[in-house]
Each structure stands twice: as structure tokens, then as C-alpha cells.
Amino acid sequence: MTLATFLKVNPPKFKGTTDPTEADTWFQAIERALQAQLVPEEQRVEFATYLLTGEASHWWQGARRFLQQGNGPITWGAFQVEFYKKYFPNSARTVKELELLQLKQGTMSVSEYTDKFEELFRFSRMCQGTPGDSEEWKCIKYEGGLRSEILSSVGPMEIRVFSELVNKSRIAEGCVRKVVEAKNDRRESHRREHNQKYPTRGQECKRRGYSQRFPQRRNDLATNRNSQGKGREKQIVAASDVLSCQRCGGHHPNRPCRYGSGLCYNCEKLGHLVRDCPHREDRETARSDFRT
């Protein structure tokens, strides 16, 4: 295997980083590429370090001089130890382990929770042992972070195969989602029925064609009242014009006008005015007796 042949698969380069996860991701990717291209063990360090650039390249120059003091070839295992010592120290690994212990599903989907769990688990000390030793602990820890409605479905099964546990958790999540959607549909249907039976004031006014512009309505009513009032005044004035005598200006409907006839307005006889009418005292006396 030549370096030129290996570079044809476009393996990722690494320029250094302060993010331990990014460093681990690169190392895992380059290791898969070396294995896929069947690169011999004695050539892996040469091919991998060729892909280091920038700060990472400067680091390797110093690290290589230190490793070559043993007068032997630098093995892939020795390179891995030095790489993780630089870019993934024990302090960073401890942080990842604590994050794993505190991880909860929360608002994440089962798929999102699983991805985050797997990312943190590979940094834990439990992952460094044999798969059989860590499988049970992995399942127990994964279950403990699930939401209660999903845990209540998968917990009683006591599944201790991680892939099977993840699959059952996804199924339980789908069932929970359907139950929630059914409840929401029933609640929405009940709300619509309630609104149809007991419409709100605004809905009832709208249904009957009432205007909700109350200030405009009040103005219209006031305008109508003013118009009606003015109409009544005109009617009264018109009526007074009809009832007034054109000759004397007085009001004596159904009776002839006595203006200029010489008749007394009180007794309707000739020879005296109303102020000298001898029958006026009789009428005043009659009114007085009637009041008492």
C-alpha cells in the first residue's frame, strides 16, 4: 500500500482542536479508513500523521522526537496514547463521564437521546472493558434517563441487550405519541361542540348579524333621536300654524272669529267689552265654588 493510493479515498485531515469530541471523531474516522484500505500496522502511523496540519503537525514533530528515543519504530498504539494524552486528557474524559451520569432524555426524542448517550458512553471507563461486561450497565443507565411514560413501558421488560432496548424504546415513544394525539383530538372536538352549544357573546352577535361597533351604533342612535326631535318640533309648529286664526291670531277652532264684531268675548252680546261684562262675576263665583 502506498501513501498516494491511500490519499485517493480522501481521508480527513486534522489541524488540532480544543474540543475533545472533535479530536476523538477524527481519530475514529482515520482508523476506519486505515482498516478499510487494509493498511499494514507498520505503515499506519506514517499515513495518519501525514494528514496532520497546522498546530497538530507542530505537536507531532515534538512528540515524534520523544517517542523515537527508544530507538524502535513508533507503533500505532503508542501514537494513539500520545494523541489522546494531548487532545483528550483524563480531565476531559472525567467531564464526559459526569455528563453521561447526569444525562436525561428530557425533551429529546429517543433517537436524539440515544445519539447523545452513545457519544458520551464511548468516553467512559465502562466502555474500555469488554462489551459483555459493560452491556448490562449500559442498559440500566440508558433506562434511567428515559422519560417516565417510556420507562413505564420498557422498564418491566428488563431488557439487557442495548440494541433491543433502544428499539423497544422507539416503539413505546410512538405509542405514547398516538395516545397524546388522540387526547388532543378529543379535547378539540369537545371544545368545538361546546362552542356550538354555548357560543360566546361575540359569536352570537356575529351569527345574528349584529354589529359589534358599539360606539358607531350609539352615534347612530343619537342622530336618530335628534332627527326625531326636530321632526316633532316641525310637526308642532305646523299644527300651530293651522290652528291659528288668520284674522286675530288667536285659537278658536270650530267657532267664528269675533274680532271687530262688537260682541263681548265673555257672553257674546253687544254693548260692552269683556272687561265690563256683567256676567263675568257670575263665572268667577262659579269657579270659586267649584274649587271649594
NUVOBA-234554 format. One record per residue (C-alpha): x, y, z; residue number from 1; residue in three letters. Coordinates in Angstrom, 3 decimals, padded with zeros to 6 digits. Layout:
# NUVOBA-234554
[rec [X,Y,Z],NUM,"ALA"];
...
***
This chain:
# NUVOBA-234554
[rec [000.000,000.000,000.000],1,"MET"];
[rec [001.402,003.381,-000.985],2,"THR"];
[rec [000.542,006.742,000.559],3,"LEU"];
[rec [-000.686,008.031,-002.813],4,"ALA"];
[rec [-003.144,005.145,-003.095],5,"THR"];
[rec [-004.434,005.770,000.421],6,"PHE"];
[rec [-004.956,009.505,-000.233],7,"LEU"];
[rec [-007.274,008.700,-003.139],8,"LYS"];
[rec [-010.063,007.868,-000.658],9,"VAL"];
[rec [-009.857,011.446,000.702],10,"ASN"];
[rec [-009.243,010.632,004.377],11,"PRO"];
[rec [-009.994,013.585,006.737],12,"PRO"];
[rec [-007.235,015.927,007.849],13,"LYS"];
[rec [-006.697,017.185,011.384],14,"PHE"];
[rec [-005.368,020.639,012.281],15,"LYS"];
[rec [-005.774,020.446,016.033],16,"GLY"];
[rec [-008.649,021.448,018.310],17,"THR"];
[rec [-009.595,022.186,021.901],18,"THR"];
[rec [-012.760,020.089,021.614],19,"ASP"];
[rec [-012.053,016.516,022.821],20,"PRO"];
[rec [-015.086,015.187,020.943],21,"THR"];
[rec [-013.815,016.578,017.638],22,"GLU"];
[rec [-010.378,015.028,018.212],23,"ALA"];
[rec [-011.889,011.642,019.020],24,"ASP"];
[rec [-014.134,011.835,015.954],25,"THR"];
[rec [-011.110,012.381,013.691],26,"TRP"];
[rec [-009.123,009.536,015.240],27,"PHE"];
[rec [-012.060,007.122,014.877],28,"GLN"];
[rec [-012.542,008.179,011.231],29,"ALA"];
[rec [-008.870,007.782,010.261],30,"ILE"];
[rec [-008.693,004.417,011.995],31,"GLU"];
[rec [-011.693,003.168,009.983],32,"ARG"];
[rec [-010.090,004.419,006.761],33,"ALA"];
[rec [-006.823,002.614,007.530],34,"LEU"];
[rec [-008.660,-000.605,008.271],35,"GLN"];
[rec [-010.859,-000.348,005.182],36,"ALA"];
[rec [-007.822,000.132,002.921],37,"GLN"];
[rec [-006.008,-002.738,004.645],38,"LEU"];
[rec [-003.036,-000.548,005.517],39,"VAL"];
[rec [-000.413,-002.636,007.335],40,"PRO"];
[rec [000.229,-001.885,011.030],41,"GLU"];
[rec [003.774,-000.640,010.376],42,"GLU"];
[rec [002.519,001.987,007.868],43,"GLN"];
[rec [-000.469,003.369,009.823],44,"ARG"];
[rec [001.490,005.953,011.825],45,"VAL"];
[rec [003.146,007.289,008.675],46,"GLU"];
[rec [-000.161,007.608,006.776],47,"PHE"];
[rec [-002.115,009.087,009.689],48,"ALA"];
[rec [000.477,011.690,010.679],49,"THR"];
[rec [000.729,012.852,007.057],50,"TYR"];
[rec [-002.839,014.149,007.493],51,"LEU"];
[rec [-001.893,016.341,010.497],52,"LEU"];
[rec [-001.749,020.050,009.626],53,"THR"];
[rec [-001.256,023.348,011.422],54,"GLY"];
[rec [-000.979,023.119,015.198],55,"GLU"];
[rec [-001.380,019.331,015.125],56,"ALA"];
[rec [001.607,018.990,012.809],57,"SER"];
[rec [003.772,021.090,015.134],58,"HIS"];
[rec [002.690,018.953,018.097],59,"TRP"];
[rec [003.615,015.729,016.279],60,"TRP"];
[rec [007.127,016.903,015.453],61,"GLN"];
[rec [007.866,017.250,019.160],62,"GLY"];
[rec [006.010,014.068,020.141],63,"ALA"];
[rec [007.794,012.012,017.474],64,"ARG"];
[rec [011.245,013.037,018.730],65,"ARG"];
[rec [010.213,011.948,022.216],66,"PHE"];
[rec [008.904,008.573,021.011],67,"LEU"];
[rec [011.974,007.877,018.838],68,"GLN"];
[rec [014.266,007.936,021.876],69,"GLN"];
[rec [013.524,004.267,022.330],70,"GLY"];
[rec [015.376,003.503,019.066],71,"ASN"];
[rec [012.419,001.442,017.833],72,"GLY"];
[rec [009.573,002.036,015.360],73,"PRO"];
[rec [006.610,004.058,016.637],74,"ILE"];
[rec [003.641,001.718,016.915],75,"THR"];
[rec [000.024,002.621,016.257],76,"TRP"];
[rec [-000.770,002.042,019.931],77,"GLY"];
[rec [001.973,004.454,021.031],78,"ALA"];
[rec [000.666,007.116,018.631],79,"PHE"];
[rec [-002.888,006.648,019.966],80,"GLN"];
[rec [-001.741,007.096,023.576],81,"VAL"];
[rec [000.152,010.304,022.761],82,"GLU"];
[rec [-002.673,011.655,020.621],83,"PHE"];
[rec [-005.316,011.188,023.343],84,"TYR"];
[rec [-002.940,012.490,026.007],85,"LYS"];
[rec [-002.704,015.737,024.033],86,"LYS"];
[rec [-006.215,016.186,022.698],87,"TYR"];
[rec [-008.307,014.115,025.096],88,"PHE"];
[rec [-006.714,014.277,028.558],89,"PRO"];
[rec [-008.123,012.487,031.608],90,"ASN"];
[rec [-009.692,015.710,032.887],91,"SER"];
[rec [-011.802,015.972,029.721],92,"ALA"];
[rec [-012.729,012.290,029.974],93,"ARG"];
[rec [-013.916,012.834,033.570],94,"THR"];
[rec [-016.155,015.686,032.415],95,"VAL"];
[rec [-017.708,013.428,029.767],96,"LYS"];
[rec [-018.298,010.660,032.290],97,"GLU"];
[rec [-020.066,013.045,034.682],98,"LEU"];
[rec [-022.174,014.321,031.803],99,"GLU"];
[rec [-023.146,010.738,030.996],100,"LEU"];
[rec [-024.159,010.016,034.591],101,"LEU"];
[rec [-026.390,013.107,034.644],102,"GLN"];
[rec [-027.866,012.635,031.164],103,"LEU"];
[rec [-031.692,012.618,030.942],104,"LYS"];
[rec [-033.912,012.378,027.894],105,"GLN"];
[rec [-035.949,015.468,028.747],106,"GLY"];
[rec [-037.434,016.994,025.583],107,"THR"];
[rec [-035.219,014.938,023.246],108,"MET"];
[rec [-036.660,012.207,021.079],109,"SER"];
[rec [-035.487,008.630,021.664],110,"VAL"];
[rec [-033.207,008.889,018.618],111,"SER"];
[rec [-031.632,012.133,019.832],112,"GLU"];
[rec [-031.225,010.756,023.349],113,"TYR"];
[rec [-029.622,007.575,022.011],114,"THR"];
[rec [-027.116,009.520,019.886],115,"ASP"];
[rec [-026.098,011.672,022.838],116,"LYS"];
[rec [-025.852,008.644,025.120],117,"PHE"];
[rec [-023.635,006.746,022.665],118,"GLU"];
[rec [-021.392,009.783,022.190],119,"GLU"];
[rec [-020.761,010.130,025.926],120,"LEU"];
[rec [-020.612,006.407,026.667],121,"PHE"];
[rec [-017.622,005.798,024.410],122,"ARG"];
[rec [-015.554,008.106,026.645],123,"PHE"];
[rec [-016.479,006.352,029.891],124,"SER"];
[rec [-014.243,003.836,031.641],125,"ARG"];
[rec [-017.036,001.246,031.350],126,"MET"];
[rec [-016.641,001.378,027.573],127,"CYS"];
[rec [-012.949,000.485,027.818],128,"GLN"];
[rec [-013.706,-003.040,029.034],129,"GLY"];
[rec [-015.155,-005.963,027.119],130,"THR"];
[rec [-018.617,-005.424,025.573],131,"PRO"];
[rec [-020.146,-008.197,027.652],132,"GLY"];
[rec [-019.071,-006.606,030.930],133,"ASP"];
[rec [-020.463,-003.147,030.067],134,"SER"];
[rec [-023.678,-004.147,028.245],135,"GLU"];
[rec [-025.832,-004.592,031.365],136,"GLU"];
[rec [-024.595,-001.377,032.986],137,"TRP"];
[rec [-025.187,000.474,029.715],138,"LYS"];
[rec [-028.798,-000.695,029.527],139,"CYS"];
[rec [-029.518,000.187,033.151],140,"ILE"];
[rec [-028.055,003.661,032.739],141,"LYS"];
[rec [-029.927,004.221,029.473],142,"TYR"];
[rec [-033.249,003.186,031.041],143,"GLU"];
[rec [-032.702,005.519,033.983],144,"GLY"];
[rec [-032.554,008.542,031.676],145,"GLY"];
[rec [-035.741,007.814,029.739],146,"LEU"];
[rec [-038.897,009.833,030.296],147,"ARG"];
[rec [-041.320,008.239,032.752],148,"SER"];
[rec [-044.019,007.443,030.178],149,"GLU"];
[rec [-041.494,005.476,028.079],150,"ILE"];
[rec [-039.712,003.903,031.040],151,"LEU"];
[rec [-043.029,002.571,032.361],152,"SER"];
[rec [-043.363,000.551,029.138],153,"SER"];
[rec [-039.823,-000.802,028.696],154,"VAL"];
[rec [-038.675,-000.991,032.321],155,"GLY"];
[rec [-040.707,-004.088,033.304],156,"PRO"];
[rec [-039.211,-005.997,030.347],157,"MET"];
[rec [-035.731,-005.933,031.964],158,"GLU"];
[rec [-034.015,-005.811,028.569],159,"ILE"];
[rec [-030.219,-006.157,028.849],160,"ARG"];
[rec [-029.304,-006.020,025.152],161,"VAL"];
[rec [-028.748,-002.385,024.245],162,"PHE"];
[rec [-029.891,-002.522,020.614],163,"SER"];
[rec [-033.118,-004.271,021.621],164,"GLU"];
[rec [-033.716,-001.764,024.430],165,"LEU"];
[rec [-033.349,001.160,022.011],166,"VAL"];
[rec [-035.768,-000.453,019.553],167,"ASN"];
[rec [-038.415,-001.078,022.234],168,"LYS"];
[rec [-037.995,002.498,023.479],169,"SER"];
[rec [-038.714,003.833,019.999],170,"ARG"];
[rec [-041.853,001.696,019.760],171,"ILE"];
[rec [-043.015,002.920,023.183],172,"ALA"];
[rec [-042.376,006.507,022.110],173,"GLU"];
[rec [-044.596,006.016,019.062],174,"GLY"];
[rec [-047.397,004.585,021.228],175,"CYS"];
[rec [-047.179,007.481,023.670],176,"VAL"];
[rec [-047.338,009.955,020.776],177,"ARG"];
[rec [-050.506,008.333,019.426],178,"LYS"];
[rec [-052.173,008.461,022.837],179,"VAL"];
[rec [-051.350,012.157,023.217],180,"VAL"];
[rec [-052.630,012.933,019.711],181,"GLU"];
[rec [-055.897,011.070,020.428],182,"ALA"];
[rec [-056.397,013.054,023.646],183,"LYS"];
[rec [-055.757,016.331,021.832],184,"ASN"];
[rec [-058.250,015.385,019.101],185,"ASP"];
[rec [-060.933,014.574,021.691],186,"ARG"];
[rec [-060.248,017.817,023.543],187,"ARG"];
[rec [-060.505,019.845,020.332],188,"GLU"];
[rec [-063.713,018.054,019.322],189,"SER"];
[rec [-065.238,018.727,022.761],190,"HIS"];
[rec [-064.251,022.402,022.509],191,"ARG"];
[rec [-065.943,022.775,019.119],192,"ARG"];
[rec [-069.122,021.095,020.369],193,"GLU"];
[rec [-069.164,023.334,023.439],194,"HIS"];
[rec [-068.772,026.464,021.310],195,"ASN"];
[rec [-071.631,025.354,019.055],196,"GLN"];
[rec [-073.960,024.777,022.022],197,"LYS"];
[rec [-072.821,027.763,024.050],198,"TYR"];
[rec [-071.443,030.395,021.647],199,"PRO"];
[rec [-069.665,033.384,023.053],200,"THR"];
[rec [-071.316,036.804,023.011],201,"ARG"];
[rec [-069.278,037.923,020.013],202,"GLY"];
[rec [-070.052,034.730,018.069],203,"GLN"];
[rec [-073.770,035.041,018.825],204,"GLU"];
[rec [-073.856,038.669,017.679],205,"CYS"];
[rec [-071.990,037.749,014.514],206,"LYS"];
[rec [-074.347,034.819,013.831],207,"ARG"];
[rec [-077.432,037.057,014.163],208,"ARG"];
[rec [-075.929,039.828,012.097],209,"GLY"];
[rec [-075.486,042.325,014.930],210,"TYR"];
[rec [-072.814,044.956,014.570],211,"SER"];
[rec [-070.078,044.949,017.192],212,"GLN"];
[rec [-069.176,048.553,016.505],213,"ARG"];
[rec [-070.972,049.818,019.597],214,"PHE"];
[rec [-069.630,053.424,019.564],215,"PRO"];
[rec [-070.859,053.885,015.974],216,"GLN"];
[rec [-074.165,052.339,016.946],217,"ARG"];
[rec [-074.568,054.811,019.825],218,"ARG"];
[rec [-073.785,057.703,017.478],219,"ASN"];
[rec [-076.373,056.444,015.022],220,"ASP"];
[rec [-078.970,056.230,017.812],221,"LEU"];
[rec [-078.184,059.755,018.978],222,"ALA"];
[rec [-078.501,061.060,015.414],223,"THR"];
[rec [-081.867,059.300,015.060],224,"ASN"];
[rec [-083.104,060.839,018.334],225,"ARG"];
[rec [-082.065,064.318,017.230],226,"ASN"];
[rec [-083.755,063.841,013.886],227,"SER"];
[rec [-086.935,062.594,015.586],228,"GLN"];
[rec [-086.893,065.543,017.990],229,"GLY"];
[rec [-086.548,068.031,015.196],230,"LYS"];
[rec [-089.351,066.289,013.326],231,"GLY"];
[rec [-091.691,066.646,016.303],232,"ARG"];
[rec [-090.877,070.330,016.617],233,"GLU"];
[rec [-091.682,070.832,012.956],234,"LYS"];
[rec [-094.978,068.979,013.411],235,"GLN"];
[rec [-095.917,071.159,016.397],236,"ILE"];
[rec [-095.044,074.335,014.531],237,"VAL"];
[rec [-097.007,073.164,011.515],238,"ALA"];
[rec [-100.024,072.313,013.735],239,"ALA"];
[rec [-099.900,075.727,015.428],240,"SER"];
[rec [-099.862,077.381,012.021],241,"ASP"];
[rec [-103.003,075.510,011.031],242,"VAL"];
[rec [-104.916,076.246,014.298],243,"LEU"];
[rec [-104.072,079.987,014.474],244,"SER"];
[rec [-106.753,082.352,013.222],245,"CYS"];
[rec [-105.642,084.286,010.172],246,"GLN"];
[rec [-107.715,087.329,011.328],247,"ARG"];
[rec [-106.971,087.733,015.039],248,"CYS"];
[rec [-104.047,085.341,015.517],249,"GLY"];
[rec [-105.916,083.520,018.316],250,"GLY"];
[rec [-107.080,079.921,018.656],251,"HIS"];
[rec [-110.822,079.273,018.474],252,"HIS"];
[rec [-111.381,076.137,016.432],253,"PRO"];
[rec [-114.949,075.425,015.236],254,"ASN"];
[rec [-116.065,078.928,016.268],255,"ARG"];
[rec [-116.410,082.100,014.154],256,"PRO"];
[rec [-113.937,084.903,014.817],257,"CYS"];
[rec [-115.454,087.739,016.910],258,"ARG"];
[rec [-112.691,090.240,016.225],259,"TYR"];
[rec [-114.232,093.635,015.155],260,"GLY"];
[rec [-117.829,092.389,015.550],261,"SER"];
[rec [-118.510,094.405,018.752],262,"GLY"];
[rec [-119.524,091.266,020.648],263,"LEU"];
[rec [-118.363,090.595,024.202],264,"CYS"];
[rec [-115.851,087.753,024.234],265,"TYR"];
[rec [-117.396,086.507,027.519],266,"ASN"];
[rec [-121.151,086.499,026.968],267,"CYS"];
[rec [-121.129,087.163,023.209],268,"GLU"];
[rec [-123.592,090.111,023.487],269,"LYS"];
[rec [-123.392,093.647,022.119],270,"LEU"];
[rec [-122.981,096.839,024.103],271,"GLY"];
[rec [-119.944,096.150,026.263],272,"HIS"];
[rec [-116.467,094.731,026.290],273,"LEU"];
[rec [-115.345,091.650,028.148],274,"VAL"];
[rec [-113.790,093.664,030.968],275,"ARG"];
[rec [-117.212,095.301,031.639],276,"ASP"];
[rec [-119.255,092.125,031.191],277,"CYS"];
[rec [-121.873,091.807,033.963],278,"PRO"];
[rec [-121.780,088.011,033.592],279,"HIS"];
[rec [-118.051,087.836,034.299],280,"ARG"];
[rec [-118.557,087.945,038.093],281,"GLU"];
[rec [-121.027,085.055,037.869],282,"ASP"];
[rec [-118.444,082.914,036.128],283,"ARG"];
[rec [-115.723,083.840,038.650],284,"GLU"];
[rec [-118.055,082.957,041.540],285,"THR"];
[rec [-118.905,079.614,039.912],286,"ALA"];
[rec [-115.214,078.791,039.518],287,"ARG"];
[rec [-114.582,079.674,043.204],288,"SER"];
[rec [-117.424,077.469,044.401],289,"ASP"];
[rec [-116.201,074.636,042.238],290,"PHE"];
[rec [-112.671,074.815,043.741],291,"ARG"];
[rec [-114.014,074.725,047.350],292,"THR"];
***
